[in-house]
Each structure stands twice: as C-alpha cells, then as structure tokens.
Amino acid sequence: MDKISASELVLHRVLEAPLERVWSFIVDPALRSRWFMSGASDLRLDGQLGLTMKHHELSDRAVPTPAEYQADIDASWTETITLFEPPHAIGFTCEGGRGGEVIIRLYAESERRTRLILVHSGLRSDADAINFGGGWHAHLAALALRLVGSSVEDFWGLLREGEEAMQDELGKQGALRPGHNIAIKVPLHRWEDTVSFYRDRVGLEVVKTLDDSIGLRFGEMTFWIDRVPHQSQVDVWLELFSDDPDAALATLKSPQRDELEALTGVVGHWTSDPAGTVLLVRRETGS
C-alpha cells in the first residue's frame, strides 16, 4: 500500500516481469529512456547517474508537451548513487540532495513477477510530494507498460493523474474529524463538586473511573473530568482524529505542544487553538 506524506513517498508496484528484466530497465540507459530518463552513468556506489529530460518522447502517440515543461526539454544533469546492490537495489540523490533521496528495491515474487518498492525521502513540502509523487506515478506506470510490451499512449495524462492522486491523498491525510474524548482539567479543591454536578445533577453515566479522572458518557463521546493539583483554573482539552497528525498540524498552522503531557501508545501531537484550548490531534486507534 502506498504511503504519501509531505516528507516521504513510499510506492509499491507489482510488475509482470522477472526481476532481472526489471533491473535491466533501471540500469540500461536505452531501456531506462523508454520510461524515465537516461544518460551516461557510472553505476557504482558514489558513482554518477546521468539523466536527460526527454519526457516529450515517452508517449507513443503525438501528445503536446505542457507549457510548464517545455523549457526543461533536453536538460541534462547527474545525481550521486547512494546505494548500489545489483540486481536488487539502487539509490540516488534528487536535485543533488536538495530534493531528498530515492531508493528503489526489487523483490522477486515469482519467476515472472517482481515487486518494486520506491521510497523518496527528504521531501520539503506538500508541493514536493505532488510534484515528485505525480512524476513517479507516471514513470512507474510507463515502466509497467513497457515491461509487458504495451504502448504508453499519453505520458502527460499519466502525470496529471498522478498529481491528482497525490493531492487527494494529502488532502485526506490532513483532514480532521472529531475524536471520542473531551476533558476538563479541574483544580483539586473543585474536583469532587464538579464530578457531583455532572454525575448527579446533569445525570451523566459514569463509564470509567481512574485514580485522578472520571469518564462520563456524553452522547457518543466520553467526557473526562481530570483532577489536577496545583492548578487554579479550569482548562478544556479536546481530541481530534487524523490519519496523518503531522499533516493535520500543518493544516491547522498550530504550534506543537508535546511538552504538555506524555503520549504513551498514541501517534499524534498536542497543540492548541487561538484561544488557548488544548487539542490532541492523533490517529484513531486501529488506523
């Protein structure tokens, strides 16, 4: 399953070809030029991988090059090879390391089928994830077609499809939804009266009791009343769920406040809203 974030891409593809054939399409410049980019290379650890931008030649029918890519036609450069384990793995810098590092690993699933896992780490932003992720989506789709002898009708269409997929995935990951818990932090001397108020007067059902907290059923949520020594005022803490807490924090543009309380067995972050209300942005259990 692919994993997309603003800092890293992990793409899985099952290719209908033996491992050695897939490897040849990665290291042979003539074959690599049919799905990615080629150029004179010194294939060894710390060697150079030559790349020439000829994406206008990747489609098998006449397809116009989008205006934003026309200035890059025939641009050439080299990247440093950071990993070389033929015929199973190759790694190289991206934009001289400014755009991170790419590692491609191959695993034989059968005599005729190969799993390719591409990891592009060190991304700088959502824009990088969309740009590089869309590119890798298109290039790997072209590779899959070339390996079985099929044509690539419209590379630019594959690129647009990939960019849209990256945008959609990043949007989902940064999305937020209500959690299951609300907590109020109550000074020690007011805790018992506050519990009695909600339990006995409001009539909320007690669902869990801890040493310094009591949980009450609040519709579909649990309302926690936490006893806090050395506190003079009541604070409200809310829970929000996100599949990608880091992306969600970026969406909120809120400060990371993980010093507030240890998070044990939880993937997420403490933050706060402009009024100072504390928020726990976390993955839902099991997600």
LOKETI-713138 format. One record per residue (C-alpha): residue number from 0; chain; x, y, z. Coordinates in Angstrom, 3 decimals. Example, Ala and Ser with C-alpha at 12.3 -4.5 7.8 and 13.67 -1.06 7.14 Angstrom:
BEGIN
SITE   i ch       xx       yy       zz
SITE   0  A   12.300   -4.500    7.800
SITE   1  A   13.670   -1.060    7.140
This chain:
BEGIN
SITE   i ch       xx       yy       zz
SITE   0  A    0.000    0.000    0.000
SITE   1  A    1.359    3.424   -0.962
SITE   2  A    2.145    5.935    1.783
SITE   3  A    2.122    9.607    0.863
SITE   4  A    3.184   12.492    3.084
SITE   5  A    4.819   15.885    2.768
SITE   6  A    8.157   14.358    3.798
SITE   7  A    8.193   10.914    2.165
SITE   8  A    6.695    8.818   -0.617
SITE   9  A    6.523    5.021   -0.425
SITE  10  A    5.206    3.459   -3.644
SITE  11  A    4.581   -0.266   -4.171
SITE  12  A    4.170   -1.756   -7.642
SITE  13  A    3.847   -5.396   -8.726
SITE  14  A    5.364   -5.740  -12.196
SITE  15  A    4.655   -8.559  -14.608
SITE  16  A    8.281   -9.368  -15.425
SITE  17  A   11.203  -11.305  -13.914
SITE  18  A   13.417   -9.406  -11.506
SITE  19  A   16.416   -9.398  -13.869
SITE  20  A   14.336   -7.839  -16.643
SITE  21  A   13.045   -5.106  -14.325
SITE  22  A   16.609   -4.406  -13.170
SITE  23  A   17.764   -4.048  -16.766
SITE  24  A   15.095   -1.389  -17.354
SITE  25  A   16.560    0.546  -14.417
SITE  26  A   20.267    0.366  -15.204
SITE  27  A   20.395    0.098  -19.008
SITE  28  A   20.306    3.689  -20.360
SITE  29  A   18.481    2.725  -23.557
SITE  30  A   15.767    0.855  -21.674
SITE  31  A   15.553    3.454  -18.901
SITE  32  A   14.962    6.165  -21.505
SITE  33  A   11.720    4.432  -22.512
SITE  34  A   10.027    5.049  -19.141
SITE  35  A   12.165    7.524  -17.144
SITE  36  A   15.363    9.350  -18.110
SITE  37  A   18.738    8.149  -19.356
SITE  38  A   22.256    9.466  -19.603
SITE  39  A   25.890    8.431  -19.317
SITE  40  A   26.335    6.835  -15.901
SITE  41  A   28.980    5.340  -13.648
SITE  42  A   26.931    2.628  -11.948
SITE  43  A   28.624    2.058   -8.604
SITE  44  A   28.344    3.340   -5.070
SITE  45  A   29.241    7.054   -5.098
SITE  46  A   29.147    6.963   -8.903
SITE  47  A   27.008    9.203  -11.097
SITE  48  A   23.576    8.551  -12.569
SITE  49  A   23.122   10.540  -15.767
SITE  50  A   19.658   11.931  -16.515
SITE  51  A   18.340   13.788  -19.557
SITE  52  A   14.842   15.234  -19.623
SITE  53  A   13.119   13.825  -22.707
SITE  54  A    9.636   13.351  -21.344
SITE  55  A    8.243   14.596  -24.651
SITE  56  A    9.435   11.295  -26.147
SITE  57  A    7.799    9.000  -23.583
SITE  58  A    4.381    8.944  -25.296
SITE  59  A    3.908    6.636  -28.261
SITE  60  A    1.477    8.986  -29.985
SITE  61  A    1.764   12.672  -30.679
SITE  62  A    0.958   14.450  -27.435
SITE  63  A    1.804   18.128  -26.887
SITE  64  A    4.213   18.912  -24.068
SITE  65  A    2.555   21.081  -21.408
SITE  66  A    3.854   24.642  -21.416
SITE  67  A    5.350   24.363  -17.935
SITE  68  A    7.689   21.567  -19.088
SITE  69  A    8.809   22.893  -22.464
SITE  70  A   11.775   24.818  -21.057
SITE  71  A   13.111   21.590  -19.495
SITE  72  A   13.307   19.612  -22.749
SITE  73  A   16.797   18.082  -23.178
SITE  74  A   18.040   19.404  -19.808
SITE  75  A   20.814   17.113  -18.519
SITE  76  A   22.344   16.588  -15.097
SITE  77  A   23.764   13.884  -12.833
SITE  78  A   22.804   12.532   -9.438
SITE  79  A   25.038   10.703   -6.964
SITE  80  A   24.410    6.994   -6.482
SITE  81  A   23.943    6.398   -2.754
SITE  82  A   23.126    2.669   -2.881
SITE  83  A   24.026    0.046   -5.454
SITE  84  A   23.225   -3.633   -4.854
SITE  85  A   22.631   -5.253   -8.262
SITE  86  A   20.168   -6.602   -9.150
SITE  87  A   18.116   -5.705   -6.095
SITE  88  A   18.550   -2.061   -5.144
SITE  89  A   19.697    1.348   -6.308
SITE  90  A   19.570    4.696   -4.551
SITE  91  A   20.396    8.195   -5.763
SITE  92  A   20.073   11.817   -4.785
SITE  93  A   17.350   14.083   -6.106
SITE  94  A   18.308   17.607   -7.137
SITE  95  A   21.738   16.982   -5.703
SITE  96  A   20.191   16.040   -2.380
SITE  97  A   18.085   19.191   -2.046
SITE  98  A   15.056   17.173   -3.122
SITE  99  A   15.911   14.210   -0.931
SITE 100  A   16.929   10.678   -1.874
SITE 101  A   15.302    7.953   -3.963
SITE 102  A   15.759    4.251   -3.216
SITE 103  A   14.310    1.566   -5.495
SITE 104  A   14.274   -2.035   -4.253
SITE 105  A   13.208   -5.134   -6.182
SITE 106  A   11.824   -8.366   -4.738
SITE 107  A   11.061  -11.484   -6.787
SITE 108  A    7.507  -12.600   -6.067
SITE 109  A    7.741  -15.416   -8.609
SITE 110  A    9.766  -16.275  -11.696
SITE 111  A    7.646  -13.882  -13.736
SITE 112  A    6.589  -11.255  -11.217
SITE 113  A    8.560   -8.589   -9.303
SITE 114  A    7.583   -6.245   -6.502
SITE 115  A    9.142   -2.790   -6.795
SITE 116  A    9.212   -0.519   -3.745
SITE 117  A   10.258    3.078   -4.317
SITE 118  A   10.977    5.315   -1.331
SITE 119  A   11.559    9.018   -1.947
SITE 120  A   12.543   10.552    1.384
SITE 121  A   13.639   14.029    2.400
SITE 122  A   10.795   15.895    0.711
SITE 123  A   10.412   19.524    1.709
SITE 124  A    6.690   20.170    1.361
SITE 125  A    3.307   19.112    0.002
SITE 126  A    4.390   20.683   -3.298
SITE 127  A    7.344   18.265   -3.460
SITE 128  A    5.072   15.319   -2.716
SITE 129  A    2.696   16.323   -5.517
SITE 130  A    5.477   17.115   -7.990
SITE 131  A    7.705   14.096   -7.395
SITE 132  A    4.849   11.785   -6.458
SITE 133  A    2.963   12.590   -9.637
SITE 134  A    6.139   12.034  -11.627
SITE 135  A    6.907    8.686  -10.038
SITE 136  A    3.296    7.583  -10.535
SITE 137  A    3.592    8.323  -14.250
SITE 138  A    7.072    6.848  -14.698
SITE 139  A    6.227    3.617  -12.874
SITE 140  A    3.027    3.275  -14.897
SITE 141  A    5.109    3.676  -18.061
SITE 142  A    7.604    1.089  -16.778
SITE 143  A    4.809   -1.422  -16.134
SITE 144  A    3.535   -0.967  -19.677
SITE 145  A    6.976   -1.200  -21.314
SITE 146  A    7.828   -4.393  -19.424
SITE 147  A    4.881   -6.240  -20.981
SITE 148  A    5.366   -4.731  -24.431
SITE 149  A    2.440   -2.323  -24.264
SITE 150  A    2.492    1.241  -25.511
SITE 151  A    2.438    4.404  -23.454
SITE 152  A   -0.266    6.397  -25.175
SITE 153  A   -0.085    9.627  -23.176
SITE 154  A    2.658   10.120  -20.582
SITE 155  A    1.396   13.601  -19.695
SITE 156  A   -2.027   12.166  -18.947
SITE 157  A   -0.399    9.698  -16.551
SITE 158  A    1.428   12.601  -14.927
SITE 159  A   -1.774   14.595  -14.419
SITE 160  A   -3.444   11.502  -12.997
SITE 161  A   -0.545   11.026  -10.576
SITE 162  A   -0.551   14.639   -9.411
SITE 163  A   -4.294   14.481   -8.755
SITE 164  A   -3.849   11.234   -6.800
SITE 165  A   -1.132   12.825   -4.647
SITE 166  A   -3.295   15.901   -3.981
SITE 167  A   -6.253   13.734   -2.998
SITE 168  A   -4.164   11.591   -0.660
SITE 169  A   -2.526   14.566    1.030
SITE 170  A   -5.946   16.158    1.467
SITE 171  A   -7.295   13.038    3.165
SITE 172  A   -4.311   12.767    5.475
SITE 173  A   -4.524   16.356    6.626
SITE 174  A   -8.278   16.108    7.188
SITE 175  A   -9.570   16.279   10.750
SITE 176  A  -12.627   14.779   12.398
SITE 177  A  -14.000   14.835   15.950
SITE 178  A  -12.441   12.404   18.389
SITE 179  A  -14.124   10.392   21.114
SITE 180  A  -12.942   12.354   24.157
SITE 181  A  -13.414   15.742   25.821
SITE 182  A  -11.534   16.542   29.019
SITE 183  A  -11.688   19.344   31.528
SITE 184  A   -8.749   19.855   33.848
SITE 185  A  -10.177   20.825   37.253
SITE 186  A   -8.307   22.186   40.303
SITE 187  A   -8.055   19.682   43.144
SITE 188  A  -10.315   21.626   45.507
SITE 189  A  -13.140   21.809   42.948
SITE 190  A  -12.913   18.295   41.520
SITE 191  A  -15.421   16.438   43.749
SITE 192  A  -18.087   19.145   43.409
SITE 193  A  -17.590   19.202   39.630
SITE 194  A  -17.912   15.412   39.357
SITE 195  A  -21.037   15.510   41.509
SITE 196  A  -22.522   18.259   39.347
SITE 197  A  -22.236   16.316   36.083
SITE 198  A  -22.870   12.862   37.551
SITE 199  A  -25.700   13.618   39.997
SITE 200  A  -27.363   16.823   38.740
SITE 201  A  -26.875   16.539   34.987
SITE 202  A  -27.266   12.759   35.215
SITE 203  A  -24.355   11.647   33.057
SITE 204  A  -23.479    7.961   33.324
SITE 205  A  -20.052    7.026   34.710
SITE 206  A  -18.288    4.775   32.211
SITE 207  A  -14.769    4.669   33.648
SITE 208  A  -13.006    5.631   36.865
SITE 209  A   -9.260    6.221   37.171
SITE 210  A   -7.104    7.433   40.050
SITE 211  A   -7.252   11.080   39.011
SITE 212  A  -10.047   11.113   36.465
SITE 213  A  -13.595   10.013   35.875
SITE 214  A  -15.167    9.389   32.455
SITE 215  A  -18.828   10.145   31.809
SITE 216  A  -20.924    9.232   28.792
SITE 217  A  -21.553   12.386   26.748
SITE 218  A  -23.593   11.304   23.744
SITE 219  A  -21.171    9.328   21.581
SITE 220  A  -18.194   10.817   23.405
SITE 221  A  -16.538   10.329   26.767
SITE 222  A  -16.359   13.428   28.954
SITE 223  A  -13.362   13.244   31.291
SITE 224  A  -13.068   15.263   34.466
SITE 225  A   -9.388   15.239   35.419
SITE 226  A   -8.159   16.152   38.884
SITE 227  A   -5.116   18.428   38.604
SITE 228  A   -3.108   19.551   41.667
SITE 229  A   -1.514   22.997   41.673
SITE 230  A   -3.965   24.388   39.108
SITE 231  A   -6.183   27.383   39.801
SITE 232  A   -8.406   27.439   36.733
SITE 233  A  -10.374   25.003   34.609
SITE 234  A   -8.975   24.084   31.177
SITE 235  A  -10.835   22.345   28.337
SITE 236  A   -8.926   19.761   26.265
SITE 237  A  -10.386   18.332   23.057
SITE 238  A   -9.494   15.355   20.863
SITE 239  A   -9.341   15.364   17.067
SITE 240  A   -8.588   12.424   14.798
SITE 241  A   -6.447   12.480   11.654
SITE 242  A   -4.847    9.750    9.571
SITE 243  A   -1.726   11.932    9.390
SITE 244  A   -1.297   14.036   12.559
SITE 245  A    1.789   15.795   11.150
SITE 246  A   -0.107   16.921    8.040
SITE 247  A   -3.088   17.896   10.168
SITE 248  A   -0.883   20.072   12.377
SITE 249  A    0.411   21.797    9.247
SITE 250  A   -3.179   22.315    8.091
SITE 251  A   -4.117   23.884   11.418
SITE 252  A   -0.969   26.043   11.443
SITE 253  A   -0.927   25.468   15.182
SITE 254  A    2.090   25.075   17.475
SITE 255  A    3.289   21.631   18.510
SITE 256  A    2.985   21.397   22.304
SITE 257  A    4.081   17.856   23.092
SITE 258  A    5.628   19.019   26.364
SITE 259  A    2.127   19.305   27.881
SITE 260  A    1.712   15.622   28.658
SITE 261  A    3.412   12.359   27.691
SITE 262  A    1.706   10.463   24.856
SITE 263  A    2.024    6.741   25.545
SITE 264  A    0.847    4.356   22.855
SITE 265  A   -0.565    7.255   20.853
SITE 266  A    0.567    8.595   17.473
SITE 267  A   -0.115   12.301   17.480
SITE 268  A    0.655   15.704   18.935
SITE 269  A   -0.629   18.175   21.479
SITE 270  A   -1.435   21.606   20.089
SITE 271  A   -3.829   24.475   20.857
SITE 272  A   -6.321   26.746   19.145
SITE 273  A   -6.002   30.569   19.031
SITE 274  A   -7.965   30.857   22.302
SITE 275  A   -5.568   28.505   24.051
SITE 276  A   -7.834   25.428   24.144
SITE 277  A   -5.615   22.348   24.176
SITE 278  A   -6.140   19.880   21.321
SITE 279  A   -4.880   16.330   20.984
SITE 280  A   -4.501   15.580   17.256
SITE 281  A   -3.960   11.849   16.944
SITE 282  A   -4.546    8.770   14.851
SITE 283  A   -7.672    6.867   15.758
SITE 284  A   -6.892    3.521   17.393
SITE 285  A   -6.522    0.882   14.701
SITE 286  A   -5.972    3.405   11.893
